[in-house]
Each structure stands twice: as C-alpha cells, then as structure tokens.
C-alpha cells in the first residue's frame, strides 16, 4: 500500500469545494494520506487537513520537518493512519488510482475507527461529503446527538 496518494489539481479543487469554511484559501494541495487527508503547502508552512477530525492545522514550518515526521512510525500512524491502511490492505480493501480508503459510517457520527468500518470510495466524492458533514456538525456542542445530515452535489454539478 502506498502511504501517500497523488491527484490532479482539478481533482483536488473539486474535492475541496465543500471545505471553504476551513480556511484553505492560499494553500496548495500536495498529496494525501491513504484516507484522503490532505497535505498543503503555503507561504507560512505546511498544513494538514484531517478528514477524521475535520481540522486544518499547520504542524510543520518547512518541508524538511514534514518529511522528517512522515519518516517516523509515529508520524506515519498519526498523519497517514498507516497501521489501519495496512490492516485494510490485508483484508483486500485496496483503493484504485482515483480512490482512497474511507469509513462506511463517519467516526464523527459515532462509528468505530476499525477495519470493519473501512471501504474504498472515489477521492473527490468522499472528501466533498466529509467537508459537508464536518461543516454541519462543527458548531454543535460536544455530545450532541446527530439524527441526520444532508449532502449537496458539488457546485460544478448544479
């Protein structure tokens, strides 16, 4: 299993349409984790869009710091979810070039972060849906019961 995935500028742009609330403007997508989490470059450093948490952080000031962390087992588990990706691969869950690993039911909705909850999904689709989901639940108080959510088509589709 490749621990980083590459997509075209158009694929990144379509995937990120629903993340405008996350202040991604001015940040250039570089690559993703096997789960579609994105690594960005900006003038002020290197950023990480965590699809699991719905957060955008700047953990690294330069490319050397990013590379050094991703070269460690701890960094690979934290940012690439390597252990879970390899476990999925052992179960025959392997994404194609346009896909990433995703969760059948999003952990933000209370589902388990486990191999049994992993599937493959189109990169653009899962990142777009996840952005909408986090956008809808991000202001809820901790412990709020989520009874439903809506998914809108990408703006390029109407």
Beta strands, then each sheet from edge to edge (+ up, - down):
strand 1: 28-32
strand 2: 38-42
strand 3: 45-50
strand 4: 55-60
strand 5: 99-103
strand 6: 118-122
sheet 1: 1+ 2- 3+ 4-
sheet 2: 5+ 6-
end
